Amino acid sequence: MKPYNFYAGPSILDPAVIHAANRALDNTNDLSILERSHRGKEVQTLFSQTKSMLKELMQLSDDFEILFLHGGARLQNCMVPYNICTKSSANYIDTGTWSTKSFEESVLIRDSKIIASSADKHYSYIPKELNWDGQGYLHITTNNTIHGTQFHNFECTSQGVVVADMSSDILSREMNFKAFGLIYAGLQKNLGTAGGTLVIIKKELLEDLPKVPSMLNYKQHVKNDSMLNTPPVFAVLMCKLVLDWMQKEGGLTAIENRNKLKSALLYDAIDSLDAFEGFAQKEDRSLMNVTFKLNDSSREESFNLLLKQENIIGLNGHRSKGGYRASLYNQLPLTHVEHLVKVMRKFSQM
Ligand SMILES: *Cc1c(COP(=O)(O)O)cnc(C)c1O
């Protein structure tokens, strides 16, 4: 029987998306899109359709460029500091692992500083006080995949250029996407499979870029319409099929409502059952990655055994952190959370 998969990344995919991919790749009677030239109309159409769907879902104006690049979210950790607002120092909010890595890469490239951090409490919250003068750019990680915290307030975007790593919560909720200078996300969590990165960049930031090698240069990628080299066609195809699926599910509002329902159900179990304890501070809890532990850690082995018996996988916390983490990405159905909560109830009565 197919397991209940709460893995943090790559994410679960809806069967309808996989079926659509199978149909799209069938080459029995004709070439599939993976065999076609990226200069040809099929691939061009795929890219332009995917871009316009994203534009519509995110309500982006023509002031933004949309790119599909290689290298995952982590290549952006160096592309951003190489290219963006290079005349002032780069500012980072340190909310744990991924944001720390982003900062460490920037330090190699330019003057960079951490202007707020939640390291003092093991990254269990989102810092509210910012010490930023609006110069350079501010880098935030909107959802902290490993610690289970999430930004719910974006007042910082009114001050200057905000760059956001949205890898683990992109298109999980309505947001004012236009307020950001640059957004990036690996495609393998809410947008399909690994192999591609979505980058959305405000055109005005492209005006005054320094000289950097072409593969690291946003302007070069824009000029070449994401086809500076052979583009990640399969990852973009999967992204398009996920966006089709989102539309059928009722769009961003419907997805957000379901995400709220799923996370509320699980947090309610964590708060109401004696056996469990949440990690993140309540007001900063993530709707995507729910982190918790057992009140009595000596029972971990029996909880793990029960999870196995109940066909639940991917619930272990990140290797750096321990405890448990349930990832509730867009394509994870409510029934999976209902099953997990039932199992947690059962465990707390054992
Ligand atoms: C998964 C993840 C990454 C790493 O993404 P890659 O595409 O594997 O480089 C970076 N940031 C966040 C917030 C993530 O969740």
The ligand as an SDF file (V2000), in Angstrom:
LIG
                    3D

 15 15  0  0  0  0  0  0  0  0999 V2000
   14.7990   22.9590    0.3450 C   0  0  0  0  0  0  0  0  0  0  0  0
   15.2420   24.3430    0.5970 C   0  0  0  0  0  0  0  0  0  0  0  0
   16.4030   24.8920    0.0150 C   0  0  0  0  0  0  0  0  0  0  0  0
   17.3520   24.0650   -0.8450 C   0  0  0  0  0  0  0  0  0  0  0  0
   16.8370   23.9290   -2.1020 O   0  0  0  0  0  0  0  0  0  0  0  0
   17.7010   23.2860   -3.2980 P   0  0  0  0  0  0  0  0  0  0  0  0
   16.8070   23.5170   -4.4720 O   0  0  0  0  0  0  0  0  0  0  0  0
   17.9260   21.8570   -2.9530 O   0  0  0  0  0  0  0  0  0  0  0  0
   18.9790   24.0640   -3.4020 O   0  0  0  0  0  0  0  0  0  0  0  0
   16.7010   26.2180    0.2450 C   0  0  0  0  0  0  0  0  0  0  0  0
   15.9110   26.9750    1.0240 N   0  0  0  0  0  0  0  0  0  0  0  0
   14.7990   26.4910    1.6110 C   0  0  0  0  0  0  0  0  0  0  0  0
   13.9550   27.3850    2.4500 C   0  0  0  0  0  0  0  0  0  0  0  0
   14.4350   25.1560    1.4250 C   0  0  0  0  0  0  0  0  0  0  0  0
   13.3240   24.6640    2.0120 O   0  0  0  0  0  0  0  0  0  0  0  0
  1  2  1  0
  2  3  1  0
  2 14  2  0
  3  4  1  0
  3 10  2  0
  4  5  1  0
  5  6  1  0
  6  7  2  0
  6  8  1  0
  6  9  1  0
 10 11  1  0
 11 12  2  0
 12 13  1  0
 12 14  1  0
 14 15  1  0
M  END
$$$$
